[in-house]
Amino acid sequence: MWDAIGSEFGGRHELYEINYSGSQDEIRLQCLRQAQSSGNMDKMMAMVDRCLSEYDQNGWTVPHLHNNADINMLDKLLK
């Protein structure tokens, strides 16, 4: 991961994208259009909706995830 974002290679790749693909906004729009045209956008939105449905104002709504207010759960999980 470091190579892609923080190394000299990452810096050169970023310059390449700016010079040949356009601005950062245009690159993001290209990714968005690709996701929409391939059908992946619907899958991604469904995953986000699934994740958000497991949480509400009172915390987690699914049994396998626990809220931090119940400190006794730590004892049960560690035993």
Backbone as CSV, one residue per row, in Angstrom:
resi,resn,N_x,N_y,N_z,CA_x,CA_y,CA_z,C_x,C_y,C_z
1,MET,0.826,-1.180,0.000,0.000,0.000,0.000,0.878,1.254,0.000
2,TRP,1.965,1.230,0.761,2.828,2.397,0.838,3.352,2.776,-0.545
3,ASP,3.691,1.784,-1.360,4.206,2.068,-2.696,3.223,2.883,-3.519
4,ALA,1.940,2.628,-3.332,0.928,3.296,-4.146,0.650,4.724,-3.700
5,ILE,0.948,5.059,-2.435,0.566,6.386,-1.956,1.722,7.247,-1.464
6,GLY,2.784,6.638,-0.965,3.792,7.457,-0.314,5.185,7.375,-0.885
7,SER,5.433,6.448,-1.765,6.790,6.286,-2.286,7.000,7.147,-3.528
8,GLU,8.210,7.102,-4.052,8.496,7.816,-5.295,7.631,7.279,-6.425
9,PHE,7.409,5.960,-6.428,6.533,5.360,-7.433,5.136,5.957,-7.348
10,GLY,4.614,6.095,-6.123,3.289,6.674,-5.934,3.221,8.101,-6.436
11,GLY,4.268,8.876,-6.173,4.313,10.254,-6.654,4.338,10.328,-8.168
12,ARG,5.126,9.450,-8.792,5.178,9.428,-10.261,3.835,9.005,-10.839
13,HIS,3.201,8.036,-10.202,1.907,7.570,-10.690,0.862,8.678,-10.586
14,GLU,0.907,9.444,-9.493,-0.030,10.554,-9.332,0.185,11.596,-10.422
15,LEU,1.451,11.920,-10.704,1.734,12.871,-11.780,1.252,12.339,-13.124
16,TYR,1.438,11.050,-13.366,0.966,10.444,-14.603,-0.546,10.606,-14.731
17,GLU,-1.275,10.337,-13.650,-2.729,10.465,-13.695,-3.151,11.901,-13.960
18,ILE,-2.474,12.855,-13.329,-2.820,14.261,-13.538,-2.560,14.664,-14.983
19,ASN,-1.411,14.248,-15.520,-1.036,14.674,-16.865,-1.818,13.969,-17.964
20,TYR,-2.198,12.719,-17.749,-2.802,11.949,-18.827,-4.275,11.635,-18.618
21,SER,-4.754,11.679,-17.404,-6.162,11.360,-17.152,-6.984,12.597,-16.849
22,GLY,-6.349,13.669,-16.472,-7.075,14.880,-16.142,-6.991,15.186,-14.662
23,SER,-7.857,16.064,-14.241,-7.848,16.502,-12.847,-8.322,15.384,-11.930
24,GLN,-8.111,15.572,-10.632,-8.549,14.571,-9.652,-10.059,14.391,-9.698
25,ASP,-10.778,15.481,-9.929,-12.235,15.376,-10.024,-12.643,14.538,-11.225
26,GLU,-11.976,14.737,-12.353,-12.296,13.965,-13.556,-11.993,12.482,-13.358
27,ILE,-10.904,12.179,-12.671,-10.560,10.780,-12.397,-11.649,10.135,-11.543
28,ARG,-12.120,10.858,-10.537,-13.179,10.319,-9.678,-14.481,10.129,-10.460
29,LEU,-14.777,11.059,-11.354,-15.978,10.918,-12.171,-15.865,9.738,-13.125
30,GLN,-14.657,9.483,-13.650,-14.459,8.313,-14.505,-14.732,7.030,-13.721
31,CYS,-14.247,6.963,-12.489,-14.495,5.785,-11.643,-15.987,5.625,-11.365
32,LEU,-16.663,6.735,-11.091,-18.101,6.696,-10.831,-18.857,6.192,-12.050
33,ARG,-18.540,6.742,-13.227,-19.227,6.314,-14.450,-18.962,4.845,-14.756
34,GLN,-17.745,4.383,-14.515,-17.417,2.975,-14.743,-18.231,2.076,-13.813
35,ALA,-18.328,2.472,-12.541,-19.100,1.675,-11.581,-20.577,1.647,-11.960
36,GLN,-21.093,2.778,-12.423,-22.498,2.826,-12.820,-22.754,1.977,-14.060
37,SER,-21.892,2.067,-15.048,-22.129,1.344,-16.303,-21.907,-0.159,-16.160
38,SER,-21.054,-0.574,-15.240,-20.779,-2.005,-15.067,-21.785,-2.694,-14.147
39,GLY,-22.608,-1.906,-13.460,-23.560,-2.480,-12.517,-22.997,-2.635,-11.116
40,ASN,-21.728,-2.321,-10.932,-21.120,-2.445,-9.605,-21.643,-1.403,-8.626
41,MET,-22.108,-0.269,-9.137,-22.608,0.791,-8.261,-23.811,0.298,-7.460
42,ASP,-24.708,-0.436,-8.109,-25.876,-0.967,-7.402,-25.452,-1.939,-6.311
43,LYS,-24.446,-2.766,-6.589,-23.947,-3.709,-5.587,-23.320,-2.966,-4.411
44,MET,-22.564,-1.900,-4.707,-21.926,-1.124,-3.642,-22.967,-0.424,-2.780
45,MET,-23.984,0.153,-3.416,-25.032,0.837,-2.661,-25.813,-0.154,-1.800
46,ALA,-26.047,-1.362,-2.316,-26.742,-2.390,-1.536,-25.919,-2.780,-0.314
47,MET,-24.598,-2.880,-0.475,-23.743,-3.218,0.658,-23.777,-2.117,1.719
48,VAL,-23.740,-0.860,1.286,-23.810,0.263,2.226,-25.141,0.241,2.970
49,ASP,-26.232,0.012,2.239,-27.543,-0.050,2.885,-27.612,-1.186,3.897
50,ARG,-27.023,-2.348,3.554,-26.992,-3.479,4.483,-26.220,-3.120,5.747
51,CYS,-25.067,-2.486,5.569,-24.246,-2.106,6.729,-24.959,-1.074,7.594
52,LEU,-25.583,-0.085,6.966,-26.266,0.952,7.731,-27.509,0.421,8.433
53,SER,-28.131,-0.616,7.886,-29.334,-1.162,8.518,-29.008,-1.905,9.811
54,GLU,-27.747,-2.229,10.038,-27.349,-2.937,11.253,-27.053,-1.988,12.411
55,TYR,-27.262,-0.699,12.219,-26.927,0.290,13.238,-28.015,1.354,13.262
56,ASP,-28.404,1.800,14.446,-29.363,2.893,14.559,-28.916,3.849,15.663
57,GLN,-29.804,4.745,16.097,-29.438,5.745,17.103,-29.067,5.127,18.446
58,ASN,-29.536,3.936,18.711,-29.251,3.274,19.984,-28.071,2.325,19.904
59,GLY,-27.471,2.188,18.748,-26.313,1.309,18.589,-26.589,0.179,17.623
60,TRP,-25.854,-0.912,17.801,-25.973,-2.066,16.907,-27.321,-2.747,17.082
61,THR,-27.871,-3.228,15.987,-29.163,-3.917,16.023,-29.037,-5.404,15.717
62,VAL,-27.836,-5.885,15.473,-27.620,-7.303,15.171,-26.936,-7.961,16.369
63,PRO,-27.208,-9.229,16.612,-26.705,-9.869,17.836,-25.194,-10.092,17.876
64,HIS,-24.533,-10.192,16.741,-23.101,-10.496,16.768,-22.220,-9.255,16.935
65,LEU,-22.804,-8.061,16.990,-22.055,-6.832,17.253,-22.562,-6.230,18.558
66,HIS,-21.668,-5.612,19.317,-22.011,-5.143,20.657,-21.692,-3.661,20.802
67,ASN,-22.511,-2.974,21.584,-22.298,-1.562,21.871,-21.275,-1.406,22.985
68,ASN,-20.587,-0.290,22.995,-19.567,-0.078,24.020,-20.164,0.248,25.387
69,ALA,-21.460,0.468,25.477,-22.083,0.768,26.764,-22.155,-0.466,27.662
70,ASP,-22.141,-1.642,27.069,-22.236,-2.878,27.855,-20.839,-3.433,28.090
71,ILE,-20.192,-2.967,29.147,-18.819,-3.373,29.456,-18.751,-4.840,29.877
72,ASN,-19.857,-5.403,30.344,-19.874,-6.810,30.750,-19.650,-7.747,29.567
73,MET,-19.909,-7.295,28.371,-19.705,-8.127,27.184,-18.230,-8.460,27.007
74,LEU,-17.339,-7.585,27.467,-15.909,-7.856,27.340,-15.519,-9.108,28.107
75,ASP,-16.062,-9.258,29.319,-15.771,-10.465,30.102,-16.236,-11.716,29.373
76,LYS,-17.417,-11.656,28.779,-17.955,-12.816,28.065,-17.125,-13.137,26.823
77,LEU,-16.665,-12.108,26.142,-15.897,-12.322,24.915,-14.496,-12.843,25.196
78,LEU,-13.914,-12.429,26.324,-12.538,-12.814,26.628,-12.431,-14.185,27.279
79,LYS,-13.527,-14.742,27.732,-13.484,-16.053,28.400,-13.686,-17.168,27.419
